[in-house]
Amino acid sequence: MTATHDRRTDLDDVEPDVTPWTERPIAGTGRGLPLWGTVLLPLALSAVGAVVDIQRSKAPGFIFEALYLVSCVVAVCWARRRNVFGPTVQPPLILVIAVPLTVLVAGGSTAGGGGLTAKALSVATPLINSFPVMAITTALTVLIGLYRRIRQRNPYGSEERATRAAERRRERANRQREQAAKQRASTAARRGTPTRGAAASADAGRRGSSERSTGSARGGAGQRGQQARGGRQSPSARGGRPTPQPRRRRSDDR
């Protein structure tokens, strides 16, 4: 528990309630978009723009191009630092997926001819016309991605690495201590050596028995002293007849 608390304290000192740098966008300390979010955002906005343009002018136009460019740039800027490669190279894929689907679904194909060739032309023409905006968007996303790769580095640097190394050393030392304690316990169990608690209880029992033997010895000595004193009492006190005392000779008996 103490080691875990120390590790948490060290990590809090390094990163106090701040989003890890690999989860941050291009600016700020908040959490950026995950990889699926960076794909879904430009794809959805580009499809909406294409549908609006097809309803207005029968082909993707300015609204589609604007939403496409802005959404791709926002995606590469808002992406997490560790997921920045995907939004960097995805603008051509977004265009290839969004334009044909919206053209076919929204009914942008020409009615004349009605064959497969007409549908292919109705899909290929917006792609060709959108090539300049795709090139500009890809160039912007690549530049932003390279900037983030080069400039947006770990703000903690060697301090975070030192903290992680110290944490690994603590965990290793804790594991070694636990293994040594288990080995000592197993060795003591095999040899029949009492544990610390059993040894303490045995010492307490020995001390109690020695105290009881000392008390009994003192009681026996007291009883023997009382008997000795009782032996020196007068015979009348003991219930027997008095011992006759030798009489002194008087002077006239001489």
KOLLO-496880 format. One line per 3 residues: number of its first residue (from 1); their letters; for each residue y, z, x of C-alpha. Coordinates in nm, 3 decimals, padded with zeros to 5 digits. Layout:
BEGIN
NUM> A> Y,Z,X  ...
//
This chain:
BEGIN
1> MTA> 00.000,00.000,00.000  00.241,00.088,00.283  00.175,-00.237,00.469
4> THD> 00.223,-00.441,00.150  00.549,-00.262,00.077  00.671,-00.330,00.432
7> RRT> 00.586,-00.699,00.404  00.774,-00.729,00.074  01.070,-00.548,00.223
10> DLD> 01.080,-00.783,00.522  01.063,-01.089,00.300  01.337,-00.954,00.075
13> DVE> 01.556,-00.903,00.382  01.509,-01.265,00.482  01.530,-01.427,00.138
16> PDV> 01.695,-01.186,-00.109  01.631,-01.332,-00.456  01.703,-01.690,-00.337
19> TPW> 01.504,-02.005,-00.418  01.296,-02.122,-00.118  01.462,-02.404,00.069
22> TER> 01.174,-02.645,-00.004  01.246,-02.607,-00.378  01.619,-02.677,-00.362
25> PIA> 01.808,-02.996,-00.456  02.064,-03.163,-00.233  02.327,-02.897,-00.311
28> GTG> 02.321,-02.540,-00.438  02.052,-02.274,-00.428  01.886,-02.352,-00.763
31> RGL> 01.545,-02.508,-00.817  01.526,-02.888,-00.812  01.322,-03.129,-01.021
34> PLW> 00.947,-03.157,-00.957  00.795,-03.491,-00.869  00.701,-03.580,-01.226
37> GTV> 01.057,-03.504,-01.338  01.206,-03.737,-01.079  00.985,-04.017,-01.211
40> LLP> 01.034,-03.947,-01.581  01.415,-03.919,-01.567  01.501,-04.274,-01.440
43> LAL> 01.214,-04.430,-01.632  01.331,-04.286,-01.965  01.702,-04.361,-01.911
46> SAV> 01.630,-04.714,-01.790  01.411,-04.781,-02.095  01.683,-04.652,-02.328
49> GAV> 01.943,-04.873,-02.161  01.717,-05.178,-02.180  01.646,-05.121,-02.550
52> VDI> 02.017,-05.088,-02.627  02.100,-05.409,-02.437  01.812,-05.599,-02.600
55> QRS> 01.938,-05.497,-02.944  02.287,-05.610,-02.851  02.237,-05.925,-02.644
58> KAP> 01.860,-05.999,-02.650  01.827,-05.915,-02.276  01.883,-05.617,-02.045
61> GFI> 02.245,-05.611,-01.932  02.520,-05.379,-01.812  02.410,-05.062,-01.993
64> FEA> 02.059,-05.093,-01.853  02.185,-05.156,-01.499  02.427,-04.862,-01.510
67> LYL> 02.172,-04.616,-01.644  01.913,-04.747,-01.400  02.135,-04.701,-01.094
70> VSC> 02.273,-04.363,-01.197  01.937,-04.217,-01.298  01.768,-04.321,-00.972
73> VVA> 02.048,-04.171,-00.763  02.047,-03.851,-00.967  01.669,-03.825,-00.929
76> VCW> 01.678,-03.848,-00.550  01.963,-03.595,-00.533  01.812,-03.351,-00.782
79> ARR> 01.458,-03.369,-00.644  01.310,-03.079,-00.454  01.329,-03.100,-00.078
82> RNV> 00.952,-03.135,-00.040  00.935,-03.413,-00.308  01.220,-03.628,-00.184
85> FGP> 01.003,-03.918,-00.061  00.894,-04.032,-00.409  01.244,-04.073,-00.558
88> TVQ> 01.353,-04.246,-00.237  01.116,-04.543,-00.277  01.066,-04.557,-00.654
91> PPL> 01.358,-04.779,-00.782  01.160,-05.108,-00.759  00.866,-04.953,-00.940
94> ILV> 01.092,-04.815,-01.214  01.239,-05.162,-01.268  00.900,-05.334,-01.275
97> IAV> 00.767,-05.086,-01.532  01.072,-05.033,-01.755  01.193,-05.390,-01.802
100> PLT> 00.868,-05.565,-01.910  00.768,-05.281,-02.143  01.104,-05.266,-02.319
103> VLV> 01.126,-05.643,-02.346  00.783,-05.673,-02.502  00.811,-05.369,-02.729
106> AGG> 01.166,-05.430,-02.846  01.094,-05.793,-02.936  01.313,-05.953,-02.675
109> STA> 01.084,-06.252,-02.631  01.206,-06.580,-02.759  01.054,-06.708,-03.077
112> GGG> 01.064,-07.071,-02.969  00.730,-07.195,-02.841  00.569,-06.862,-02.923
115> GLT> 00.318,-06.901,-02.643  00.222,-06.707,-02.335  00.464,-06.905,-02.122
118> AKA> 00.759,-06.803,-02.335  00.664,-06.440,-02.309  00.623,-06.464,-01.933
121> LSV> 00.966,-06.622,-01.900  01.123,-06.362,-02.127  00.983,-06.088,-01.900
124> ATP> 01.048,-06.258,-01.564  01.406,-06.358,-01.638  01.540,-05.998,-01.673
127> LIN> 01.352,-05.897,-01.359  01.508,-06.175,-01.157  01.854,-06.105,-01.297
130> SFP> 01.817,-05.735,-01.218  01.725,-05.793,-00.854  02.079,-05.731,-00.714
133> VMA> 02.114,-05.396,-00.891  01.763,-05.305,-00.780  01.852,-05.379,-00.415
136> ITT> 02.172,-05.175,-00.434  01.994,-04.884,-00.603  01.710,-04.887,-00.348
139> ALT> 01.956,-04.890,-00.059  02.143,-04.591,-00.204  01.828,-04.389,-00.266
142> VLI> 01.695,-04.463,00.085  02.022,-04.352,00.244  02.030,-04.032,00.039
145> GLY> 01.664,-03.962,00.114  01.716,-04.007,00.488  02.023,-03.786,00.475
148> RRI> 01.825,-03.510,00.306  01.538,-03.546,00.553  01.769,-03.519,00.853
151> RQR> 02.042,-03.280,00.741  01.873,-03.055,00.485  01.660,-02.835,00.709
154> NPY> 01.527,-02.484,00.685  01.834,-02.255,00.664  01.640,-01.959,00.805
157> GSE> 01.481,-02.132,01.102  01.316,-01.908,01.359  01.388,-01.591,01.158
160> ERA> 01.154,-01.697,00.877  00.886,-01.803,01.125  00.913,-01.469,01.303
163> TRA> 00.882,-01.284,00.972  00.571,-01.480,00.876  00.419,-01.418,01.220
166> AER> 00.486,-01.044,01.187  00.328,-01.049,00.840  00.017,-01.219,00.975
169> RRE> -00.007,-00.963,01.257  00.017,-00.674,01.009  -00.251,-00.823,00.789
172> RAN> -00.478,-00.875,01.090  -00.426,-00.515,01.207  -00.496,-00.382,00.856
175> RQR> -00.818,-00.581,00.835  -00.929,-00.452,01.175  -00.858,-00.092,01.075
178> EQA> -01.050,-00.133,00.750  -01.346,-00.286,00.932  -01.346,-00.007,01.192
181> AKQ> -01.337,00.258,00.916  -01.629,00.092,00.738  -01.828,00.074,01.059
184> RAS> -01.766,00.443,01.134  -01.868,00.538,00.782  -02.187,00.332,00.800
187> TAA> -02.273,00.472,01.144  -02.220,00.827,01.023  -02.437,00.761,00.718
190> RRG> -02.721,00.624,00.933  -02.707,00.913,01.179  -02.675,01.175,00.909
193> TPT> -02.347,01.299,01.053  -02.148,01.487,00.790  -01.823,01.340,00.689
196> RGA> -01.494,01.515,00.740  -01.500,01.677,00.395  -01.858,01.795,00.437
199> AAS> -01.779,01.936,00.782  -01.479,02.122,00.642  -01.688,02.272,00.360
202> ADA> -01.959,02.372,00.611  -01.700,02.545,00.831  -01.564,02.729,00.527
205> GRR> -01.916,02.842,00.435  -01.981,02.965,00.788  -01.654,03.156,00.793
208> GSS> -01.738,03.315,00.454  -02.086,03.421,00.569  -01.948,03.569,00.891
211> ERS> -01.688,03.762,00.693  -01.957,03.894,00.458  -02.177,04.000,00.750
214> TGS> -01.881,04.173,00.915  -01.804,04.357,00.591  -02.165,04.468,00.550
217> ARG> -02.174,04.590,00.910  -01.858,04.788,00.854  -02.005,04.939,00.533
220> GAG> -02.322,05.045,00.719  -02.119,05.207,00.994  -01.919,05.401,00.734
223> QRG> -02.233,05.526,00.566  -02.382,05.639,00.899  -02.058,05.826,00.979
226> QQA> -02.067,06.002,00.646  -02.430,06.105,00.703  -02.343,06.239,01.046
229> RGG> -02.057,06.440,00.906  -02.284,06.569,00.627  -02.535,06.685,00.891
232> RQS> -02.274,06.910,01.051  -02.201,07.092,00.722  -02.307,07.457,00.663
235> PSA> -02.658,07.527,00.535  -02.519,07.681,00.220  -02.340,07.359,00.149
238> RGG> -02.666,07.175,00.199  -02.848,07.418,-00.038  -03.065,07.600,00.226
241> RPT> -03.069,07.960,00.359  -02.821,08.063,00.624  -02.945,08.078,00.979
244> PQP> -02.944,08.441,01.110  -02.690,08.503,01.381  -02.784,08.729,01.677
247> RRR> -02.620,09.066,01.656  -02.402,09.195,01.932  -02.508,09.514,02.100
250> RSD> -02.278,09.803,02.054  -02.180,10.035,02.333  -02.351,10.340,02.181
253> DR> -02.689,10.162,02.169  -02.687,10.151,02.536
//
